[in-house]
Amino acid sequence: MVVTEVERLAEQLVILGRDAANAGRGPLHGGGLRTLDLFGGRGFLHFIVADHLRLVLIVRVTWLD
C-alpha cells in the first residue's frame, strides 16, 4: 500500500515537471529538499526537483508506524 502511494505521488510530481518545485513543504524560493505527507502525516516523501536536468529525484521515504 505504501509503495503504491509513493509510486502515485512520484508520477504526479513527474507530470508537474518544473512546477513540482512548488509542491509540498520546503524552501519558498524553489529548489532544495521538498517534503510531501503520506497518508495524512503517517509518513513523508522527500524529493528534489533538478530542473536543469529535468528530473524529480525521490530522496527518501519515511514511514512512521
LOVEXVO-69914 format. One record per atom (N, C-alpha, C): x, y, z; residue in three letters; atom name; residue number from 0. Coordinates in Angstrom, 3 decimals. Atoms other than C-alpha are relative to their C-alpha. Example, Ala and Ser with C-alpha at 12.3 -4.5 7.8 and 13.67 -1.06 7.14 Angstrom:
<pts>
xx  yy  zz  residuo  atomo  num
0.890  -1.190  0.000  ALA  N  0
12.300  -4.500  7.800  ALA  CA  0
0.900  1.200  0.000  ALA  C  0
-0.820  -1.190  -0.060  SER  N  1
13.670  -1.060  7.140  SER  CA  1
-0.770  1.090  0.730  SER  C  1
</pts>
This chain:
<pts>
xx  yy  zz  residuo  atomo  num
0.816  -1.185  0.000  MET  N  0
0.000  0.000  0.000  MET  CA  0
0.872  1.267  0.000  MET  C  0
-0.886  -1.160  -0.061  VAL  N  1
2.801  2.441  0.860  VAL  CA  1
0.741  0.168  -1.331  VAL  C  1
-0.727  -0.055  1.277  VAL  N  2
4.737  1.550  -2.307  VAL  CA  2
-0.906  0.558  -1.093  VAL  C  2
0.952  -0.485  0.998  THR  N  3
1.636  2.180  -4.416  THR  CA  3
-0.216  1.498  0.130  THR  C  3
0.195  -1.438  -0.229  GLU  N  4
1.119  5.607  -2.825  GLU  CA  4
1.239  0.794  -0.414  GLU  C  4
-1.242  -0.674  0.391  VAL  N  5
4.782  6.558  -3.329  VAL  CA  5
0.093  0.056  -1.523  VAL  C  5
-0.027  0.022  1.467  GLU  N  6
4.578  5.492  -6.995  GLU  CA  6
-0.988  0.995  -0.581  GLU  C  6
1.027  -0.937  0.479  ARG  N  7
1.371  7.502  -7.456  ARG  CA  7
0.479  1.444  0.134  ARG  C  7
-0.490  -1.362  -0.218  LEU  N  8
2.884  10.638  -5.935  LEU  CA  8
1.188  0.318  -0.912  LEU  C  8
-1.145  -0.218  0.885  ALA  N  9
6.103  10.206  -7.935  ALA  CA  9
-0.468  0.291  -1.426  ALA  C  9
0.545  -0.243  1.338  GLU  N  10
4.085  10.008  -11.164  GLU  CA  10
-0.592  1.403  -0.105  GLU  C  10
0.587  -1.338  0.015  GLN  N  11
2.202  13.179  -10.240  GLN  CA  11
1.075  1.080  0.002  GLN  C  11
-1.092  -0.969  -0.011  LEU  N  12
5.455  15.015  -9.496  LEU  CA  12
0.641  0.105  -1.374  LEU  C  12
-0.570  -0.008  1.345  VAL  N  13
6.825  13.998  -12.890  VAL  CA  13
-0.916  0.761  -0.955  VAL  C  13
0.964  -0.714  0.849  ILE  N  14
3.649  15.265  -14.576  ILE  CA  14
0.089  1.505  0.245  ILE  C  14
-0.120  -1.426  -0.323  LEU  N  15
4.053  18.589  -12.755  LEU  CA  15
1.262  0.621  -0.595  LEU  C  15
-1.246  -0.514  0.563  GLY  N  16
7.606  18.928  -14.077  GLY  CA  16
0.597  1.097  0.866  GLY  C  16
-0.607  -1.120  -0.746  ARG  N  17
9.105  22.291  -13.066  ARG  CA  17
-0.867  0.470  1.154  ARG  C  17
0.908  -0.452  -1.056  ASP  N  18
6.021  23.113  -11.004  ASP  CA  18
0.075  -0.881  1.249  ASP  C  18
-0.159  0.869  -1.168  ALA  N  19
6.857  20.188  -8.695  ALA  CA  19
0.862  0.675  1.063  ALA  C  19
-0.840  -0.734  -0.955  ALA  N  20
9.383  22.563  -7.082  ALA  CA  20
-0.844  0.808  0.974  ALA  C  20
0.897  -0.740  -0.890  ASN  N  21
6.369  24.313  -5.508  ASN  CA  21
-0.919  -0.920  0.794  ASN  C  21
0.857  0.960  -0.706  ALA  N  22
4.705  21.125  -4.210  ALA  CA  22
0.580  -0.302  1.375  ALA  C  22
-0.441  0.399  -1.334  GLY  N  23
4.862  20.099  -0.571  GLY  CA  23
0.595  1.146  0.798  GLY  C  23
-0.665  -0.980  -0.866  ARG  N  24
6.898  21.849  2.101  ARG  CA  24
1.472  0.057  -0.336  ARG  C  24
-1.426  -0.193  0.256  GLY  N  25
10.367  23.268  1.652  GLY  CA  25
0.283  1.470  -0.210  GLY  C  25
-0.370  -1.403  0.217  PRO  N  26
12.230  26.466  0.769  PRO  CA  26
-0.957  0.696  -0.966  PRO  C  26
0.951  -0.734  0.830  LEU  N  27
9.932  29.115  -0.702  LEU  CA  27
0.580  0.425  -1.338  LEU  C  27
-0.635  -0.459  1.236  HIS  N  28
12.461  30.129  -3.366  HIS  CA  28
0.123  -1.111  -1.037  HIS  C  28
-0.128  1.125  0.924  GLY  N  29
12.258  26.689  -5.006  GLY  CA  29
1.346  -0.675  0.159  GLY  C  29
-1.234  0.760  -0.145  GLY  N  30
14.938  24.053  -5.192  GLY  CA  30
0.136  -0.540  1.411  GLY  C  30
-0.225  0.584  -1.311  GLY  N  31
16.289  22.121  -2.249  GLY  CA  31
-0.944  -1.154  0.278  GLY  C  31
0.788  1.151  -0.404  LEU  N  32
14.691  19.246  -0.390  LEU  CA  32
-1.438  0.408  0.293  LEU  C  32
1.436  -0.243  -0.204  ARG  N  33
10.875  19.198  -0.503  ARG  CA  33
-0.587  -1.212  0.716  ARG  C  33
0.639  1.081  -0.749  THR  N  34
8.531  17.085  1.645  THR  CA  34
-1.492  -0.041  -0.301  THR  C  34
1.432  0.231  0.163  LEU  N  35
5.103  15.612  0.917  LEU  CA  35
-0.450  -0.989  1.068  LEU  C  35
0.560  0.929  -0.980  ASP  N  36
2.938  13.926  3.565  ASP  CA  36
-0.567  -1.227  -0.697  ASP  C  36
0.621  1.242  0.453  LEU  N  37
1.881  10.316  3.069  LEU  CA  37
-1.076  -0.390  1.003  LEU  C  37
1.099  0.471  -0.844  PHE  N  38
-1.458  9.136  4.442  PHE  CA  38
-0.236  0.889  1.211  PHE  C  38
0.341  -0.947  -1.062  GLY  N  39
-2.187  12.248  6.476  GLY  CA  39
1.068  0.159  1.069  GLY  C  39
-1.076  -0.211  -0.959  GLY  N  40
1.215  12.529  8.127  GLY  CA  40
0.565  -1.273  0.608  GLY  C  40
-0.547  1.263  -0.511  ARG  N  41
1.858  8.826  8.818  ARG  CA  41
1.351  -0.323  -0.630  ARG  C  41
-1.285  0.172  0.653  GLY  N  42
4.861  9.128  6.542  GLY  CA  42
0.308  1.218  -0.848  GLY  C  42
-0.429  -1.146  0.787  PHE  N  43
6.789  11.506  4.338  PHE  CA  43
0.789  -0.463  -1.217  PHE  C  43
-0.752  0.219  1.223  LEU  N  44
8.181  11.543  0.811  LEU  CA  44
0.896  1.217  -0.183  LEU  C  44
-0.957  -1.086  0.155  HIS  N  45
11.340  13.656  0.451  HIS  CA  45
0.526  -0.030  -1.429  HIS  C  45
-0.430  -0.031  1.397  PHE  N  46
12.275  14.799  -3.049  PHE  CA  46
0.680  1.312  -0.347  PHE  C  46
-0.670  -1.178  0.540  ILE  N  47
14.375  17.250  -5.023  ILE  CA  47
-0.376  0.114  -1.463  ILE  C  47
0.249  -0.249  1.417  VAL  N  48
13.465  18.822  -8.344  VAL  CA  48
1.284  0.576  -0.594  VAL  C  48
-1.213  -0.454  0.685  ALA  N  49
16.589  19.073  -10.502  ALA  CA  49
-0.434  0.528  -1.366  ALA  C  49
0.581  -0.606  1.202  ASP  N  50
15.122  21.437  -13.070  ASP  CA  50
0.969  -0.001  -1.174  ASP  C  50
-0.981  -0.069  1.081  HIS  N  51
18.329  21.823  -15.071  HIS  CA  51
0.246  -1.367  -0.645  HIS  C  51
-0.144  1.354  0.549  LEU  N  52
18.420  18.018  -15.539  LEU  CA  52
-1.342  -0.599  -0.420  LEU  C  52
1.361  0.456  0.286  ARG  N  53
14.641  17.713  -15.976  ARG  CA  53
-0.318  -1.289  0.747  ARG  C  53
0.203  1.171  -0.841  LEU  N  54
14.495  15.240  -13.085  LEU  CA  54
-0.735  0.359  1.280  LEU  C  54
0.545  -0.056  -1.344  VAL  N  55
12.422  14.706  -9.969  VAL  CA  55
0.602  -1.202  0.721  VAL  C  55
-0.716  1.052  -0.704  LEU  N  56
14.535  12.718  -7.503  LEU  CA  56
-0.673  -0.295  1.338  LEU  C  56
0.534  0.426  -1.291  ILE  N  57
12.877  10.771  -4.683  ILE  CA  57
1.212  -0.358  0.850  ILE  C  57
-1.189  0.151  -0.816  VAL  N  58
15.484  11.013  -1.947  VAL  CA  58
-0.225  -1.007  1.130  VAL  C  58
0.265  0.870  -1.146  ARG  N  59
13.846  9.246  0.982  ARG  CA  59
-1.505  -0.118  0.203  ARG  C  59
1.374  0.223  -0.434  VAL  N  60
10.570  7.744  2.099  VAL  CA  60
0.073  -0.392  1.470  VAL  C  60
0.020  0.253  -1.429  THR  N  61
9.937  7.848  5.850  THR  CA  61
-1.397  -0.453  0.388  THR  C  61
1.303  0.529  -0.429  TRP  N  62
7.153  5.721  7.332  TRP  CA  62
-0.011  -0.071  1.523  TRP  C  62
0.112  -0.059  -1.456  LEU  N  63
6.053  6.351  10.937  LEU  CA  63
-1.162  -0.881  0.446  LEU  C  63
1.081  0.918  -0.387  ASP  N  64
4.111  3.305  12.073  ASP  CA  64
0.389  -0.819  1.196  ASP  C  64
</pts>
